[in-house]
Amino acid sequence: MQHLGQLRCPFSERSEKGSVRRHISSSSALATERIQQLTAGFASRGSSLPVAREQAMGVLDGAVRLQASVLSFGDMFHIVSIMFVCSIPLLLLLGNGRGAKPAPDSH
């Protein structure tokens, strides 16, 4: 039996992160340009070139995580909204409680 924290939702941040990362590759001119800009910025602040490149990759990873989190939140919001709308007919079936007998006093 899986622990509740180990259950995975198809709209989790991990799956969204994969879909965002598909748009970032070494062949992407925009991603390469951004990495070079970030690397140059970190190098100008005193980091060595390998460290500056690692910091630039860390910044891009943080941006990907942020975008994946936002996409996951949006997906989960839609799922909860659909569940809420689907539960409204159940409330109508419950009725307003007329005719129910009060619980006996336990004294």
Phi and psi restraints in degrees (value plus and minus 20) as a CYANA .aco file:
   2 GLN   PHI    -102.6   -62.6
   2 GLN   PSI     126.1   166.1
   3 HIS   PHI     -89.3   -49.3
   3 HIS   PSI     126.8   166.8
   4 LEU   PHI     -76.6   -36.6
   4 LEU   PSI     -54.4   -14.4
   5 GLY   PHI     -91.8   -51.8
   5 GLY   PSI     -35.6     4.4
   6 GLN   PHI    -112.9   -72.9
   6 GLN   PSI     -29.1    10.9
   7 LEU   PHI     -87.9   -47.9
   7 LEU   PSI     122.2   162.2
   8 ARG   PHI    -136.8   -96.8
   8 ARG   PSI     116.3   156.3
   9 CYS   PHI    -118.2   -78.2
   9 CYS   PSI     121.6   161.6
  10 PRO   PHI     -83.9   -43.9
  10 PRO   PSI     -35.6     4.4
  11 PHE   PHI    -125.9   -85.9
  11 PHE   PSI       5.9    45.9
  12 SER   PHI     -94.6   -54.6
  12 SER   PSI     147.1   187.1
  13 GLU   PHI     -80.5   -40.5
  13 GLU   PSI     -54.7   -14.7
  14 ARG   PHI     -83.2   -43.2
  14 ARG   PSI     -64.7   -24.7
  15 SER   PHI     -90.8   -50.8
  15 SER   PSI     -55.9   -15.9
  16 GLU   PHI     -87.8   -47.8
  16 GLU   PSI     -56.1   -16.1
  17 LYS   PHI     -81.4   -41.4
  17 LYS   PSI     -59.4   -19.4
  18 GLY   PHI     -83.8   -43.8
  18 GLY   PSI     -59.2   -19.2
  19 SER   PHI     -90.6   -50.6
  19 SER   PSI     -52.0   -12.0
  20 VAL   PHI     -93.2   -53.2
  20 VAL   PSI     -60.0   -20.0
  21 ARG   PHI     -86.6   -46.6
  21 ARG   PSI     -43.6    -3.6
  22 ARG   PHI     -81.1   -41.1
  22 ARG   PSI     -45.7    -5.7
  23 HIS   PHI    -106.0   -66.0
  23 HIS   PSI     -26.6    13.4
  24 ILE   PHI    -133.7   -93.7
  24 ILE   PSI      97.4   137.4
  25 SER   PHI    -165.8  -125.8
  25 SER   PSI     148.5   188.5
  26 SER   PHI     -88.9   -48.9
  26 SER   PSI     -37.8     2.2
  27 SER   PHI    -108.0   -68.0
  27 SER   PSI     -27.7    12.3
  28 SER   PHI     -98.5   -58.5
  28 SER   PSI     101.3   141.3
  29 ALA   PHI     -84.5   -44.5
  29 ALA   PSI     -59.1   -19.1
  30 LEU   PHI     -86.1   -46.1
  30 LEU   PSI     -62.9   -22.9
  31 ALA   PHI     -86.5   -46.5
  31 ALA   PSI     -62.3   -22.3
  32 THR   PHI     -82.1   -42.1
  32 THR   PSI     -62.7   -22.7
  33 GLU   PHI     -83.4   -43.4
  33 GLU   PSI     -62.7   -22.7
  34 ARG   PHI     -85.2   -45.2
  34 ARG   PSI     -61.0   -21.0
  35 ILE   PHI     -83.0   -43.0
  35 ILE   PSI     -61.7   -21.7
  36 GLN   PHI     -84.5   -44.5
  36 GLN   PSI     -61.2   -21.2
  37 GLN   PHI     -83.0   -43.0
  37 GLN   PSI     -66.6   -26.6
  38 LEU   PHI     -85.5   -45.5
  38 LEU   PSI     -61.6   -21.6
  39 THR   PHI     -81.4   -41.4
  39 THR   PSI     -64.4   -24.4
  40 ALA   PHI     -82.9   -42.9
  40 ALA   PSI     -58.9   -18.9
  41 GLY   PHI     -84.2   -44.2
  41 GLY   PSI     -65.2   -25.2
  42 PHE   PHI     -88.8   -48.8
  42 PHE   PSI     -56.2   -16.2
  43 ALA   PHI     -86.6   -46.6
  43 ALA   PSI     -55.5   -15.5
  44 SER   PHI     -89.4   -49.4
  44 SER   PSI     -39.2     0.8
  45 ARG   PHI    -112.4   -72.4
  45 ARG   PSI     -12.0    28.0
  46 GLY   PHI      87.8   127.8
  46 GLY   PSI     -20.9    19.1
  47 SER   PHI    -100.0   -60.0
  47 SER   PSI     128.1   168.1
  48 SER   PHI     -90.2   -50.2
  48 SER   PSI     142.2   182.2
  49 LEU   PHI     -79.3   -39.3
  49 LEU   PSI     -65.8   -25.8
  50 PRO   PHI     -84.5   -44.5
  50 PRO   PSI     -58.9   -18.9
  51 VAL   PHI     -88.2   -48.2
  51 VAL   PSI     -60.1   -20.1
  52 ALA   PHI     -83.7   -43.7
  52 ALA   PSI     -59.4   -19.4
  53 ARG   PHI     -86.3   -46.3
  53 ARG   PSI     -60.7   -20.7
  54 GLU   PHI     -83.7   -43.7
  54 GLU   PSI     -60.3   -20.3
  55 GLN   PHI     -84.8   -44.8
  55 GLN   PSI     -59.7   -19.7
  56 ALA   PHI     -83.2   -43.2
  56 ALA   PSI     -61.6   -21.6
  57 MET   PHI     -86.0   -46.0
  57 MET   PSI     -54.9   -14.9
  58 GLY   PHI     -84.4   -44.4
  58 GLY   PSI     -59.4   -19.4
  59 VAL   PHI     -85.0   -45.0
  59 VAL   PSI     -63.7   -23.7
  60 LEU   PHI     -84.6   -44.6
  60 LEU   PSI     -58.8   -18.8
  61 ASP   PHI     -82.5   -42.5
  61 ASP   PSI     -60.3   -20.3
  62 GLY   PHI     -83.3   -43.3
  62 GLY   PSI     -59.2   -19.2
  63 ALA   PHI     -85.7   -45.7
  63 ALA   PSI     -59.9   -19.9
  64 VAL   PHI     -85.0   -45.0
  64 VAL   PSI     -62.5   -22.5
  65 ARG   PHI     -81.9   -41.9
  65 ARG   PSI     -61.2   -21.2
  66 LEU   PHI     -83.5   -43.5
  66 LEU   PSI     -66.4   -26.4
  67 GLN   PHI     -83.9   -43.9
  67 GLN   PSI     -59.8   -19.8
  68 ALA   PHI     -84.4   -44.4
  68 ALA   PSI     -58.3   -18.3
  69 SER   PHI     -84.6   -44.6
  69 SER   PSI     -62.3   -22.3
  70 VAL   PHI     -85.0   -45.0
  70 VAL   PSI     -63.2   -23.2
  71 LEU   PHI     -84.3   -44.3
  71 LEU   PSI     -61.0   -21.0
  72 SER   PHI     -84.0   -44.0
  72 SER   PSI     -61.4   -21.4
  73 PHE   PHI     -81.3   -41.3
  73 PHE   PSI     -63.2   -23.2
  74 GLY   PHI     -82.6   -42.6
  74 GLY   PSI     -62.2   -22.2
  75 ASP   PHI     -84.4   -44.4
  75 ASP   PSI     -65.2   -25.2
  76 MET   PHI     -85.8   -45.8
  76 MET   PSI     -54.7   -14.7
  77 PHE   PHI     -81.1   -41.1
  77 PHE   PSI     -62.9   -22.9
  78 HIS   PHI     -84.6   -44.6
  78 HIS   PSI     -60.8   -20.8
  79 ILE   PHI     -83.6   -43.6
  79 ILE   PSI     -66.0   -26.0
  80 VAL   PHI     -85.3   -45.3
  80 VAL   PSI     -57.6   -17.6
  81 SER   PHI     -82.4   -42.4
  81 SER   PSI     -64.1   -24.1
  82 ILE   PHI     -84.4   -44.4
  82 ILE   PSI     -61.7   -21.7
  83 MET   PHI     -83.0   -43.0
  83 MET   PSI     -59.3   -19.3
  84 PHE   PHI     -84.8   -44.8
  84 PHE   PSI     -66.2   -26.2
  85 VAL   PHI     -83.6   -43.6
  85 VAL   PSI     -58.6   -18.6
  86 CYS   PHI     -89.5   -49.5
  86 CYS   PSI     -43.1    -3.1
  87 SER   PHI    -103.7   -63.7
  87 SER   PSI     -34.0     6.0
  88 ILE   PHI     -79.7   -39.7
  88 ILE   PSI     -64.6   -24.6
  89 PRO   PHI     -80.3   -40.3
  89 PRO   PSI     -50.6   -10.6
  90 LEU   PHI     -84.6   -44.6
  90 LEU   PSI     -56.1   -16.1
  91 LEU   PHI     -85.8   -45.8
  91 LEU   PSI     -56.2   -16.2
  92 LEU   PHI     -88.8   -48.8
  92 LEU   PSI     -52.9   -12.9
  93 LEU   PHI     -90.7   -50.7
  93 LEU   PSI     -47.7    -7.7
  94 LEU   PHI     -88.3   -48.3
  94 LEU   PSI     -48.2    -8.2
  95 GLY   PHI      61.0   101.0
  95 GLY   PSI    -190.3  -150.3
  96 ASN   PHI    -121.3   -81.3
  96 ASN   PSI     -18.1    21.9
  97 GLY   PHI      70.6   110.6
  97 GLY   PSI     -16.2    23.8
  98 ARG   PHI     -89.5   -49.5
  98 ARG   PSI     126.0   166.0
  99 GLY   PHI      66.0   106.0
  99 GLY   PSI     -25.4    14.6
 100 ALA   PHI     -98.3   -58.3
 100 ALA   PSI     117.9   157.9
 101 LYS   PHI    -103.0   -63.0
 101 LYS   PSI     119.2   159.2
 102 PRO   PHI     -88.3   -48.3
 102 PRO   PSI     131.4   171.4
 103 ALA   PHI     -89.0   -49.0
 103 ALA   PSI     121.5   161.5
 104 PRO   PHI     -86.3   -46.3
 104 PRO   PSI     129.6   169.6
 105 ASP   PHI     -89.7   -49.7
 105 ASP   PSI     117.4   157.4
 106 SER   PHI    -110.5   -70.5
 106 SER   PSI     -14.1    25.9
